[in-house]
Amino acid sequence: MQGSSDSSASEEPPSQPSSQPGNNLKIAIPRLAATAVVQANQQRTPRACVTCRTRKTKCDGHKPVCQQCRRLNFVCSYAGSKRERQQWELESARAKISSYESLLRDVLTESSRQGTSALDDIIDKHFQTSPDAFSSFLAARSLSEDHLPQPQPGISLTRMHLTLASNPRSSPRALTDTPLVHVSNIQFWTDLVDNTTAGHLFSLYFAWENPTWHLVDQEMFVRDLESGRTRFCSALLVHMLLFFGCSSSYHLGRITDRREEKILGKKLYTALQRLWHAEKNNPGLPTAQSSIMIGLLCCTFGIDRLGTTYIMHGAALSRRLGLHRLSSPYFSTDVDDEVGSISRCHKLVATGVFDVQALAAQVYRKRAVWKEPPAASFSQEEAAVLDDGGEWSPYPFATPVFRPFFYTATWARNGLVAIVNELAAFALKFPDAVIDADDWDYGCRLYRRLRQWRASLPSVVLPEENRSPSILTLQMYYQATMVSLCEVFNLNSDPTNRPVGDPDFDPPTIKLQALEDIGSLILLFQTCHGLKTVPIVMLHYFCVGGVHSVSQLRPQDPKWSLILESCVVGLWHLSLGWGRLCTAFLRTIELVMLASKPDPTLIPPKVTAVLQQLHTNRWTATDVSSLAADYVVHHVPAQALQGADSGPAFRAQGLQNLIRSLDELSVDDGNGA
């Protein structure tokens, strides 16, 4: 930029004595004589052009184009009155806004296809069209690269970087530089998000949700997303994954600030409802995957009677596509380079579908659609090869880095799910039947199979060696299955008249040990990963661990106070994104505490604070009346339930009935919220 004009150019000439009568004579201050050249340059410009006036540079006033504007190729104009100048400034601002909007549109469309190297070409093209509008922009390009980028609108990894940079104390861990999933064609599927937001939300989904059960193969999904194909991608599935990612997103500085996520979530949910009606009859895999995910979403709303219907519907659609078979026409290909990827996708998704429908059958007491594991599954050797070199970090954080062994975990999990699926079918016989000797024998066999499964696991999927979330939740799944098996026998048999069977199969003792191990795994999960971002399946384990911890509070064992705190705080963080089921679990823990009346000094302050916040503005009569949940809550103290004067010390109750009965008790006792 040019410097300011010479100050002598604006000086008034020396005044001369007035010759008019009556005027006071004034004597001019003596000045040094200037050279002819200087005197010539000191001629004052009668009016500077608008551009030079705005840039505060010297203008020679030449018309129609001054020397400065001609040299810099700027638009030169002269405004007369103040009103004219204001009008020109308004028109100039409008022109700049239009130019900037045009630039941004080109950046968003072209740079995503050609890479960031195309940015300079785009800017230069727009500069040739509107050089004056982009003069300040081009000057800013020369600033130091140490300056922070401006915040991108909406939800993005950049927003988290800016938050961290503005408040280094907000997190002691470094953020990754780029999202895990790179997107350049999201506008083909939706207009609710841009590529930046989509990449961030997909990254959250694939980092935290998908490793638990691989319902969606990341490679095949992203490939079809970018190409616009619908074999492994659809508008419905895109919106579904975005919604899940949105529920896992939060403001890095203030986790409770989820305004943008809530606004986007509502728009995505509205689109999901519309797209389901448009695509539900499509027989493709994305429809089956979306149905299962809609079911999981409904379960988080506290309406698992509807949610499990969607889950089983998606499982049935998957069977029609032949996912359970060793080979399926849906996964055939004539492209040699695709054979390996398509086969891997088939096995991942088949085991994922089998997994979710078995868990739903077990937790919600439903009849499973798949009677046995899929024939298309990984061998241990195949899984080990696929795991070679794989790494995982807790996106959006860059550290710590784990060897996740996703495929080995999938192979191992499939063996556990086979037992879970059988157990879910066995449990449906009760309470309408009485456990007999054959049932005891069958229970002993299931117990031995569970122990053999655990003993056969390679060290890479044990928490002593691998503490990635998918491994820790796998171990919680094993312990929760032990609890479910033991509960069938604890609730439906006479403990004084048990048949002689496996002497190691002692349901009350095994159940308590399994609950103890779940609590320890929850503490380990918190230590390794925190509680702000967790896979949705942790809802189940937080509820199991939280309810059990209430009965274990004692001064000599402070561990259970810590477990109670972890479960309550974990459910609180999850409630910010997932809603009613989280708050229903929190209310359940609160009501069990009210009924059990533990020593108040053993209840951590964070638990008290969360529960106070819960029943002041997060749990209402509408939440109670809206529940349609068959979810089974284990290990409820019998004295907390009406009409439970006899029988086992602990009961299992359906969530809806449990909350309503405990709500009535708390109101009767004057302890209600």
C-alpha positions as CSV (number, residue, x, y, z in Angstrom):
1,M,0.0,0.0,0.0
2,Q,1.1,3.6,-0.6
3,G,1.9,5.8,2.4
4,S,-0.1,8.8,3.4
5,S,0.3,12.0,1.3
6,D,2.9,14.6,2.1
7,S,1.6,16.9,4.9
8,S,2.8,20.0,3.1
9,A,0.3,19.3,0.3
10,S,-2.5,20.3,2.6
11,E,-1.1,23.5,4.1
12,E,-2.7,26.8,3.5
13,P,-0.6,29.5,1.7
14,P,0.8,32.3,4.0
15,S,-1.8,35.0,4.6
16,Q,-1.2,38.4,3.3
17,P,-2.0,41.7,5.1
18,S,-5.4,42.9,4.3
19,S,-5.7,46.1,2.4
20,Q,-9.4,46.6,3.4
21,P,-10.1,49.4,5.8
22,G,-11.2,48.4,9.2
23,N,-9.5,45.0,9.1
24,N,-6.8,44.2,11.6
25,L,-3.5,43.8,10.1
26,K,-2.0,40.3,10.3
27,I,1.7,39.5,9.9
28,A,2.5,36.3,8.1
29,I,4.9,33.9,9.8
30,P,8.1,33.8,7.8
31,R,8.6,30.6,5.8
32,L,11.6,29.2,4.1
33,A,11.4,29.5,0.3
34,A,10.7,26.2,-1.4
35,T,12.2,25.1,-4.7
36,A,10.1,25.2,-7.8
37,V,9.7,21.5,-7.9
38,V,8.4,21.2,-4.4
39,Q,6.0,24.1,-4.9
40,A,4.7,22.4,-8.0
41,N,4.0,19.2,-6.0
42,Q,2.3,21.1,-3.2
43,Q,-0.6,22.0,-5.4
44,R,-3.7,20.6,-3.6
45,T,-5.8,18.1,-5.3
46,P,-9.3,19.6,-5.4
47,R,-11.0,16.2,-4.9
48,A,-9.6,12.7,-4.4
49,C,-11.4,9.8,-6.1
50,V,-13.5,7.5,-3.9
51,T,-10.9,4.6,-4.1
52,C,-8.0,6.7,-3.0
53,R,-10.1,8.3,-0.3
54,T,-11.1,4.8,1.0
55,R,-7.5,3.6,0.9
56,K,-6.2,6.9,2.3
57,T,-3.6,7.2,-0.4
58,K,-2.5,10.3,-2.4
59,C,-4.7,11.0,-5.4
60,D,-3.8,13.3,-8.3
61,G,-7.4,13.9,-9.0
62,H,-7.0,13.1,-12.7
63,K,-10.2,12.3,-14.5
64,P,-11.6,9.9,-15.6
65,V,-8.9,7.7,-14.0
66,C,-6.4,8.9,-11.5
67,Q,-2.7,7.7,-11.7
68,Q,-3.0,5.4,-8.6
69,C,-6.1,3.6,-9.9
70,R,-4.6,3.3,-13.4
71,R,-1.4,1.8,-12.0
72,L,-3.2,-0.7,-9.7
73,N,-6.0,-1.4,-12.2
74,F,-8.7,-0.3,-9.7
75,V,-12.1,1.2,-10.6
76,C,-11.8,5.0,-10.4
77,S,-14.8,7.2,-9.6
78,Y,-15.6,10.5,-8.1
79,A,-18.4,11.2,-5.6
80,G,-19.7,14.6,-5.2
81,S,-21.9,15.1,-2.1
82,K,-21.9,13.1,1.1
83,R,-25.1,11.4,0.0
84,E,-23.4,10.4,-3.2
85,R,-20.4,9.0,-1.4
86,Q,-22.6,7.0,0.9
87,Q,-24.6,5.6,-2.0
88,W,-21.3,4.6,-3.7
89,E,-20.1,2.9,-0.6
90,L,-23.3,0.9,-0.3
91,E,-23.1,-0.2,-3.9
92,S,-19.5,-1.1,-3.5
93,A,-20.3,-3.2,-0.4
94,R,-23.0,-5.0,-2.3
95,A,-20.6,-5.7,-5.1
96,K,-18.0,-7.1,-2.8
97,I,-20.5,-9.3,-1.0
98,S,-21.7,-10.7,-4.4
99,S,-18.1,-11.3,-5.4
100,Y,-17.2,-13.0,-2.2
101,E,-20.3,-15.2,-2.4
102,S,-19.4,-16.2,-5.9
103,L,-15.8,-17.0,-4.8
104,L,-17.1,-19.2,-1.9
105,R,-19.4,-21.1,-4.2
106,D,-16.5,-21.9,-6.5
107,V,-14.2,-22.8,-3.6
108,L,-16.8,-25.3,-2.2
109,T,-17.4,-27.0,-5.5
110,E,-14.1,-26.9,-7.3
111,S,-11.6,-27.3,-4.5
112,S,-13.4,-30.4,-3.2
113,R,-12.9,-32.0,-6.6
114,Q,-9.4,-30.7,-7.5
115,G,-7.9,-30.4,-4.1
116,T,-6.6,-27.4,-2.2
117,S,-4.1,-26.7,-5.0
118,A,-6.9,-25.3,-7.1
119,L,-7.7,-22.5,-4.6
120,D,-5.1,-20.1,-6.1
121,D,-6.5,-20.5,-9.6
122,I,-10.0,-19.9,-8.4
123,I,-9.0,-16.7,-6.5
124,D,-7.0,-15.4,-9.5
125,K,-10.0,-16.0,-11.8
126,H,-12.2,-13.9,-9.5
127,F,-9.6,-11.2,-9.2
128,Q,-9.5,-10.7,-12.9
129,T,-13.3,-10.1,-12.8
130,S,-13.5,-7.9,-9.7
131,P,-10.0,-6.6,-8.9
132,D,-11.1,-3.9,-6.5
133,A,-13.4,-6.2,-4.5
134,F,-10.5,-8.7,-3.9
135,S,-7.6,-6.2,-3.2
136,S,-7.9,-6.5,0.6
137,F,-8.4,-10.2,0.3
138,L,-5.3,-10.7,-1.7
139,A,-3.3,-8.6,0.7
140,A,-4.5,-10.8,3.5
141,R,-3.1,-13.9,1.7
142,S,0.4,-12.5,2.4
143,L,-0.1,-12.5,6.2
144,S,1.8,-14.9,8.3
145,E,0.5,-18.5,8.2
146,D,0.6,-18.5,12.0
147,H,-2.7,-16.6,12.1
148,L,-5.6,-18.8,12.9
149,P,-8.2,-19.5,10.2
150,Q,-11.6,-18.0,10.6
151,P,-14.3,-20.3,12.1
152,Q,-16.2,-22.3,9.6
153,P,-20.0,-22.1,10.0
154,G,-21.8,-25.1,11.5
155,I,-20.3,-28.2,13.0
156,S,-16.8,-29.1,12.1
157,L,-13.3,-30.2,13.2
158,T,-12.2,-26.6,12.5
159,R,-14.5,-25.3,15.2
160,M,-13.0,-27.7,17.7
161,H,-9.5,-26.5,16.7
162,L,-10.4,-22.9,17.2
163,T,-12.0,-23.6,20.5
164,L,-8.8,-25.4,21.7
165,A,-6.6,-22.6,20.4
166,S,-8.6,-19.9,22.1
167,N,-8.7,-21.9,25.4
168,P,-5.7,-24.3,25.7
169,R,-7.0,-25.5,29.1
170,S,-10.2,-26.9,27.4
171,S,-8.4,-30.2,26.7
172,P,-4.9,-31.5,27.4
173,R,-4.9,-33.7,24.3
174,A,-4.1,-32.7,20.7
175,L,-6.7,-32.8,18.0
176,T,-6.2,-34.6,14.7
177,D,-5.5,-32.4,11.7
178,T,-8.1,-33.9,9.3
179,P,-11.3,-35.9,9.6
180,L,-11.2,-39.7,9.2
181,V,-13.7,-39.5,6.3
182,H,-13.2,-37.1,3.4
183,V,-16.3,-36.1,1.5
184,S,-16.6,-34.1,-1.7
185,N,-20.1,-35.1,-3.0
186,I,-22.5,-34.6,-0.1
187,Q,-24.6,-32.2,-2.2
188,F,-25.7,-35.2,-4.3
189,W,-27.5,-36.7,-1.2
190,T,-28.6,-33.7,1.0
191,D,-28.6,-30.0,1.2
192,L,-28.6,-29.9,5.1
193,V,-24.8,-30.1,5.5
194,D,-21.8,-29.2,3.5
195,N,-18.8,-31.5,2.8
196,T,-16.9,-30.2,5.8
197,T,-19.7,-30.9,8.3
198,A,-20.5,-34.3,6.6
199,G,-16.9,-35.5,6.9
200,H,-16.7,-34.5,10.6
201,L,-20.0,-36.3,11.4
202,F,-19.3,-39.4,9.4
203,S,-15.9,-39.5,11.2
204,L,-17.6,-39.5,14.6
205,Y,-19.9,-42.3,13.6
206,F,-17.2,-44.6,12.1
207,A,-14.8,-43.9,15.0
208,W,-17.2,-44.6,17.9
209,E,-20.3,-46.4,16.7
210,N,-19.3,-48.6,13.9
211,P,-16.4,-50.5,15.6
212,T,-18.9,-52.0,18.1
213,W,-20.8,-53.8,15.4
214,H,-20.0,-53.0,11.8
215,L,-23.4,-52.4,10.4
216,V,-22.0,-50.2,7.6
217,D,-18.8,-50.9,5.8
218,Q,-16.9,-47.6,5.6
219,E,-15.0,-48.3,2.4
220,M,-18.0,-49.3,0.4
221,F,-20.3,-46.6,1.8
222,V,-17.8,-43.8,1.1
223,R,-17.1,-45.2,-2.4
224,D,-20.8,-45.1,-3.3
225,L,-21.3,-41.8,-1.5
226,E,-18.7,-40.1,-3.7
227,S,-19.8,-41.8,-7.0
228,G,-23.5,-41.4,-6.4
229,R,-24.3,-45.1,-6.6
230,T,-26.9,-46.7,-4.3
231,R,-25.7,-50.3,-3.8
232,F,-24.1,-49.5,-0.4
233,C,-25.4,-45.9,0.0
234,S,-28.7,-44.1,0.0
235,A,-30.1,-40.7,1.0
236,L,-31.8,-42.4,3.9
237,L,-28.6,-44.1,5.1
238,V,-26.6,-40.8,4.7
239,H,-29.1,-38.9,6.8
240,M,-29.1,-41.7,9.4
241,L,-25.3,-41.7,9.8
242,L,-25.3,-37.9,9.9
243,F,-27.9,-38.0,12.7
244,F,-25.8,-40.5,14.7
245,G,-22.7,-38.4,14.2
246,C,-24.6,-35.3,15.3
247,S,-25.6,-37.0,18.5
248,S,-22.0,-37.7,19.3
249,S,-20.8,-34.2,18.5
250,Y,-20.4,-31.4,21.0
251,H,-18.7,-28.1,21.6
252,L,-15.1,-28.8,22.8
253,G,-15.1,-25.9,25.2
254,R,-18.7,-26.4,26.6
255,I,-20.1,-29.9,26.3
256,T,-23.5,-28.7,27.3
257,D,-23.5,-26.2,24.4
258,R,-25.1,-28.4,21.7
259,R,-27.4,-25.8,20.1
260,E,-26.0,-26.3,16.6
261,E,-26.2,-30.0,16.9
262,K,-29.8,-29.9,18.2
263,I,-30.8,-27.6,15.3
264,L,-29.2,-29.9,12.7
265,G,-30.5,-33.0,14.5
266,K,-34.1,-31.8,14.2
267,K,-33.7,-31.1,10.5
268,L,-32.1,-34.5,10.0
269,Y,-34.8,-36.3,11.9
270,T,-37.5,-34.6,9.8
271,A,-35.7,-35.7,6.7
272,L,-35.4,-39.2,8.0
273,Q,-39.1,-39.5,8.5
274,R,-39.8,-38.4,5.0
275,L,-37.0,-40.5,3.4
276,W,-38.2,-43.7,5.3
277,H,-41.6,-43.5,3.7
278,A,-40.0,-42.9,0.3
279,E,-37.4,-45.6,0.5
280,K,-38.8,-48.3,2.9
281,N,-39.9,-50.5,0.0
282,N,-36.5,-50.4,-1.6
283,P,-35.1,-54.0,-1.3
284,G,-31.4,-52.9,-1.1
285,L,-29.0,-53.2,1.8
286,P,-29.0,-49.5,2.8
287,T,-32.8,-49.9,3.6
288,A,-32.1,-52.8,5.9
289,Q,-29.2,-51.0,7.6
290,S,-31.3,-47.8,8.0
291,S,-34.2,-49.8,9.5
292,I,-31.9,-51.3,12.1
293,M,-30.5,-47.9,12.9
294,I,-33.9,-46.3,13.1
295,G,-34.8,-49.1,15.6
296,L,-31.7,-48.2,17.7
297,L,-32.7,-44.6,17.6
298,C,-36.3,-45.4,18.8
299,C,-34.8,-47.4,21.7
300,T,-32.9,-44.3,22.8
301,F,-36.3,-42.4,22.7
302,G,-37.6,-44.9,25.3
303,I,-39.9,-46.6,22.9
304,D,-38.2,-49.9,22.4
305,R,-41.4,-51.8,21.6
306,L,-41.4,-49.8,18.3
307,G,-37.6,-49.8,18.0
308,T,-37.2,-53.6,18.2
309,T,-39.8,-53.9,15.5
310,Y,-37.6,-51.8,13.2
311,I,-34.5,-53.8,14.2
312,M,-36.1,-57.1,13.5
313,H,-37.5,-55.8,10.2
314,G,-34.0,-54.8,9.1
315,A,-32.7,-58.2,10.1
316,A,-35.4,-59.9,8.1
317,L,-34.6,-57.7,5.0
318,S,-31.0,-58.7,5.4
319,R,-31.9,-62.4,5.3
320,R,-33.9,-61.8,2.1
321,L,-30.8,-60.4,0.6
322,G,-28.9,-63.6,1.6
323,L,-26.5,-62.0,4.1
324,H,-26.7,-65.1,6.3
325,R,-25.5,-67.3,3.5
326,L,-21.9,-68.0,2.5
327,S,-22.5,-66.3,-0.8
328,S,-25.2,-63.8,-1.9
329,P,-26.1,-62.4,-5.3
330,Y,-26.2,-59.0,-3.7
331,F,-22.4,-59.2,-3.1
332,S,-21.4,-60.6,-6.4
333,T,-19.2,-58.6,-8.7
334,D,-17.5,-58.9,-12.1
335,V,-14.7,-56.5,-11.2
336,D,-11.7,-58.5,-10.0
337,D,-10.4,-55.5,-8.0
338,E,-13.6,-55.4,-6.0
339,V,-13.8,-59.1,-5.0
340,G,-11.8,-58.7,-1.8
341,S,-13.6,-55.5,-0.7
342,I,-17.0,-56.8,-1.4
343,S,-16.4,-60.1,0.4
344,R,-15.0,-58.2,3.5
345,C,-18.1,-56.0,3.4
346,H,-20.4,-59.0,3.2
347,K,-18.9,-60.6,6.3
348,L,-18.7,-57.4,8.3
349,V,-22.3,-56.4,7.7
350,A,-23.6,-59.9,8.2
351,T,-22.0,-60.3,11.6
352,G,-23.1,-56.8,12.5
353,V,-26.8,-57.4,11.7
354,F,-26.7,-60.8,13.5
355,D,-25.1,-59.0,16.5
356,V,-27.7,-56.2,16.9
357,Q,-30.7,-58.4,16.5
358,A,-29.4,-60.9,19.1
359,L,-28.6,-58.1,21.6
360,A,-32.1,-56.7,21.0
361,A,-33.6,-60.1,21.6
362,Q,-31.7,-60.5,24.8
363,V,-32.1,-57.1,26.3
364,Y,-35.7,-56.5,25.3
365,R,-37.0,-60.1,25.5
366,K,-37.9,-60.4,21.9
367,R,-37.7,-63.3,19.4
368,A,-34.7,-63.2,17.2
369,V,-35.0,-63.3,13.4
370,W,-31.7,-65.1,12.8
371,K,-31.6,-68.5,14.5
372,E,-27.9,-69.0,14.0
373,P,-24.8,-67.1,13.1
374,P,-24.2,-66.1,9.4
375,A,-22.2,-68.6,7.3
376,A,-20.3,-65.6,5.8
377,S,-17.9,-64.7,8.6
378,F,-14.2,-64.3,9.2
379,S,-11.9,-67.0,10.3
380,Q,-9.3,-66.1,13.0
381,E,-6.5,-66.3,10.4
382,E,-8.3,-64.1,7.9
383,A,-9.1,-61.6,10.6
384,A,-5.4,-61.4,11.7
385,V,-4.3,-60.7,8.1
386,L,-6.9,-57.9,7.8
387,D,-5.9,-56.4,11.1
388,D,-2.2,-56.1,10.1
389,G,-1.1,-52.4,10.5
390,G,-4.5,-51.1,11.6
391,E,-4.6,-48.2,14.0
392,W,-7.3,-46.3,15.9
393,S,-7.4,-43.0,17.8
394,P,-10.4,-41.4,19.6
395,Y,-11.5,-39.0,16.9
396,P,-11.4,-36.0,17.0
397,F,-8.4,-36.5,19.3
398,A,-5.1,-37.6,17.8
399,T,-3.9,-39.6,20.8
400,P,-3.7,-42.2,22.2
401,V,-3.2,-44.5,19.3
402,F,-4.3,-48.1,19.6
403,R,-4.0,-51.3,17.5
404,P,-7.7,-51.9,17.5
405,F,-7.8,-55.4,15.9
406,F,-11.3,-54.7,14.6
407,Y,-11.5,-57.9,12.5
408,T,-10.2,-60.2,15.2
409,A,-12.7,-58.6,17.6
410,T,-15.5,-59.2,15.0
411,W,-14.5,-62.8,14.7
412,A,-14.5,-63.2,18.5
413,R,-17.7,-61.3,19.0
414,N,-19.5,-63.5,16.5
415,G,-18.8,-66.5,18.7
416,L,-20.2,-64.7,21.7
417,V,-23.3,-63.5,19.9
418,A,-24.1,-67.1,18.9
419,I,-24.4,-67.9,22.6
420,V,-26.4,-64.7,23.3
421,N,-28.8,-65.6,20.5
422,E,-29.5,-69.0,22.0
423,L,-29.8,-67.6,25.5
424,A,-32.4,-65.0,24.3
425,A,-34.6,-67.8,22.9
426,F,-34.2,-69.9,26.1
427,A,-35.1,-67.0,28.4
428,L,-38.5,-66.5,26.6
429,K,-39.8,-69.7,28.2
430,F,-39.9,-67.9,31.5
431,P,-41.6,-66.9,33.8
432,D,-44.4,-69.0,32.3
433,A,-42.5,-72.2,32.9
434,V,-40.7,-73.7,35.9
435,I,-37.0,-74.5,35.5
436,D,-36.5,-78.3,35.5
437,A,-33.5,-80.6,35.4
438,D,-33.2,-80.3,31.6
439,D,-33.1,-76.5,31.9
440,W,-30.4,-76.7,34.5
441,D,-28.4,-79.0,32.3
442,Y,-28.8,-76.6,29.4
443,G,-27.8,-73.6,31.6
444,C,-24.7,-75.4,32.7
445,R,-23.7,-76.0,29.0
446,L,-24.2,-72.4,28.1
447,Y,-22.1,-71.4,31.1
448,R,-19.3,-73.7,30.1
449,R,-19.5,-72.4,26.5
450,L,-19.2,-68.8,27.8
451,R,-16.1,-69.6,29.9
452,Q,-14.5,-71.5,27.0
453,W,-15.2,-68.6,24.7
454,R,-13.4,-66.2,27.1
455,A,-10.5,-68.6,27.6
456,S,-10.0,-69.0,23.8
457,L,-9.6,-65.3,23.1
458,P,-6.2,-64.1,21.8
459,S,-4.4,-61.6,23.9
460,V,-5.0,-58.8,21.4
461,V,-8.7,-58.6,22.3
462,L,-8.2,-58.7,26.1
463,P,-8.3,-55.5,28.2
464,E,-4.9,-56.3,29.7
465,E,-3.3,-55.7,26.3
466,N,-5.9,-53.7,24.3
467,R,-8.0,-51.0,25.8
468,S,-9.7,-49.6,22.7
469,P,-13.4,-49.0,23.1
470,S,-14.5,-51.9,20.9
471,I,-12.5,-54.3,23.0
472,L,-13.7,-53.0,26.4
473,T,-17.3,-53.1,25.3
474,L,-16.8,-56.6,24.0
475,Q,-15.7,-57.6,27.5
476,M,-18.6,-55.8,29.1
477,Y,-20.9,-57.8,26.7
478,Y,-19.5,-61.0,27.9
479,Q,-20.0,-60.1,31.6
480,A,-23.5,-58.8,30.9
481,T,-24.4,-62.1,29.2
482,M,-23.3,-63.9,32.3
483,V,-25.6,-61.7,34.3
484,S,-28.5,-62.5,31.9
485,L,-27.9,-66.2,32.1
486,C,-27.7,-66.2,35.9
487,E,-30.8,-64.0,36.2
488,V,-32.9,-66.6,34.4
489,F,-32.1,-69.2,37.1
490,N,-32.1,-66.8,40.0
491,L,-35.6,-65.6,39.3
492,N,-37.3,-68.8,38.1
493,S,-35.9,-71.6,40.3
494,D,-36.1,-72.6,43.9
495,P,-32.6,-72.0,45.4
496,T,-33.2,-74.6,48.1
497,N,-34.0,-77.4,45.6
498,R,-31.6,-77.1,42.7
499,P,-30.6,-80.3,40.7
500,V,-27.1,-81.5,41.0
501,G,-25.2,-80.3,37.9
502,D,-22.0,-78.4,37.3
503,P,-20.8,-77.5,40.7
504,D,-19.1,-74.4,39.3
505,F,-22.5,-73.1,38.0
506,D,-23.7,-71.1,41.0
507,P,-25.9,-68.3,39.5
508,P,-26.0,-65.9,42.5
509,T,-22.2,-65.9,42.9
510,I,-21.4,-65.8,39.2
511,K,-23.8,-62.9,38.7
512,L,-22.3,-60.8,41.5
513,Q,-18.8,-61.4,40.1
514,A,-19.9,-60.4,36.6
515,L,-21.5,-57.2,37.9
516,E,-18.2,-56.5,39.8
517,D,-16.3,-56.9,36.5
518,I,-18.6,-54.7,34.6
519,G,-18.0,-51.9,37.2
520,S,-14.3,-52.3,36.9
521,L,-14.5,-52.2,33.1
522,I,-16.5,-49.0,33.3
523,L,-13.8,-47.4,35.5
524,L,-11.2,-48.6,33.0
525,F,-13.1,-47.1,30.1
526,Q,-13.4,-43.8,31.9
527,T,-9.7,-43.7,32.6
528,C,-8.7,-44.5,29.0
529,H,-11.3,-42.5,27.1
530,G,-13.3,-40.3,29.3
531,L,-17.1,-40.1,29.2
532,K,-17.9,-37.3,26.8
533,T,-17.8,-39.5,23.7
534,V,-18.9,-43.1,24.1
535,P,-20.6,-45.6,21.8
536,I,-24.4,-45.8,22.3
537,V,-24.2,-49.4,23.7
538,M,-22.6,-47.9,26.8
539,L,-26.1,-46.9,27.8
540,H,-26.8,-50.5,28.6
541,Y,-23.6,-51.0,30.7
542,F,-24.0,-47.6,32.6
543,C,-27.5,-48.7,33.6
544,V,-26.5,-52.2,34.7
545,G,-23.5,-50.9,36.6
546,G,-25.3,-47.9,38.1
547,V,-28.3,-49.8,39.5
548,H,-26.0,-52.5,40.9
549,S,-23.6,-50.0,42.5
550,V,-26.4,-48.6,44.7
551,S,-26.7,-51.8,46.6
552,Q,-22.9,-52.1,47.0
553,L,-22.2,-48.7,48.6
554,R,-20.3,-49.2,51.8
555,P,-17.5,-47.3,53.6
556,Q,-15.0,-50.1,53.3
557,D,-15.3,-50.4,49.5
558,P,-15.1,-46.9,47.9
559,K,-14.8,-48.4,44.5
560,W,-18.6,-48.5,44.1
561,S,-19.0,-44.8,44.8
562,L,-16.7,-44.2,41.9
563,I,-18.6,-46.6,39.7
564,L,-21.9,-44.9,40.6
565,E,-20.4,-41.6,39.7
566,S,-19.0,-42.8,36.4
567,C,-22.3,-44.4,35.4
568,V,-24.4,-41.3,36.4
569,V,-22.0,-38.8,34.7
570,G,-21.7,-41.0,31.6
571,L,-25.5,-41.2,31.3
572,W,-25.7,-37.4,31.8
573,H,-23.2,-36.8,28.9
574,L,-25.1,-39.3,26.7
575,S,-28.4,-37.6,27.5
576,L,-27.2,-34.4,25.9
577,G,-27.3,-36.2,22.5
578,W,-29.5,-39.2,22.8
579,G,-32.4,-38.2,25.0
580,R,-35.1,-40.0,26.9
581,L,-33.7,-43.4,27.5
582,C,-30.6,-41.9,29.2
583,T,-32.8,-39.7,31.4
584,A,-35.0,-42.8,32.1
585,F,-31.9,-44.7,33.3
586,L,-30.9,-41.8,35.4
587,R,-34.4,-41.6,37.0
588,T,-34.2,-45.4,37.6
589,I,-30.9,-45.0,39.5
590,E,-32.3,-42.1,41.5
591,L,-35.5,-44.0,42.4
592,V,-33.5,-47.1,43.4
593,M,-31.4,-44.9,45.6
594,L,-34.5,-43.3,47.2
595,A,-35.9,-46.8,47.9
596,S,-32.7,-48.2,49.2
597,K,-31.8,-45.2,51.4
598,P,-27.9,-45.6,51.2
599,D,-25.7,-43.6,53.5
600,P,-25.7,-40.1,52.0
601,T,-22.0,-39.6,52.7
602,L,-21.3,-42.4,50.2
603,I,-23.0,-40.6,47.3
604,P,-20.5,-38.6,45.3
605,P,-21.3,-34.8,44.9
606,K,-21.4,-35.1,41.1
607,V,-24.2,-37.8,41.4
608,T,-26.2,-35.5,43.6
609,A,-25.7,-32.5,41.3
610,V,-26.8,-34.5,38.2
611,L,-29.9,-36.0,39.8
612,Q,-30.9,-32.6,41.1
613,Q,-30.6,-31.2,37.6
614,L,-32.5,-34.2,36.2
615,H,-35.6,-33.9,38.3
616,T,-35.8,-30.1,38.1
617,N,-36.0,-29.7,34.3
618,R,-35.0,-32.9,32.5
619,W,-37.6,-35.5,33.7
620,T,-41.3,-34.7,33.5
621,A,-44.6,-36.5,33.7
622,T,-44.7,-36.5,29.9
623,D,-41.4,-38.5,29.9
624,V,-43.0,-41.1,32.2
625,S,-46.2,-41.4,30.1
626,S,-44.3,-41.6,26.8
627,L,-42.2,-44.6,27.8
628,A,-43.0,-47.8,26.0
629,A,-40.0,-49.8,27.1
630,D,-39.6,-53.5,27.8
631,Y,-35.9,-53.0,28.6
632,V,-35.0,-55.3,31.5
633,V,-33.3,-53.7,34.5
634,H,-31.3,-56.2,36.5
635,H,-30.5,-56.3,40.2
636,V,-33.3,-54.1,41.6
637,P,-33.4,-54.5,45.4
638,A,-36.6,-56.4,46.2
639,Q,-37.5,-54.1,49.1
640,A,-37.7,-51.3,46.6
641,L,-40.7,-52.9,44.9
642,Q,-44.3,-53.1,46.0
643,G,-45.5,-56.6,47.0
644,A,-41.9,-58.0,47.1
645,D,-41.8,-59.3,50.6
646,S,-40.6,-62.7,49.6
647,G,-38.4,-64.3,47.0
648,P,-34.9,-63.3,45.9
649,A,-33.2,-60.3,47.4
650,F,-32.9,-58.7,43.9
651,R,-35.4,-58.7,41.0
652,A,-35.3,-57.9,37.3
653,Q,-38.0,-55.5,36.0
654,G,-39.1,-54.0,32.8
655,L,-38.0,-50.4,32.6
656,Q,-41.5,-48.9,32.1
657,N,-43.2,-50.8,34.9
658,L,-40.2,-50.3,37.2
659,I,-40.2,-46.5,36.8
660,R,-43.9,-46.2,37.2
661,S,-44.0,-48.4,40.3
662,L,-41.1,-46.6,41.9
663,D,-42.5,-43.2,41.0
664,E,-45.7,-44.2,42.9
665,L,-43.7,-45.3,45.9
666,S,-41.6,-42.1,45.9
667,V,-44.8,-40.0,45.8
668,D,-46.4,-42.0,48.6
669,D,-43.3,-41.6,50.8
670,G,-43.0,-37.9,50.1
671,N,-39.6,-38.3,48.5
672,G,-40.6,-37.7,44.9
673,A,-39.1,-35.0,42.7
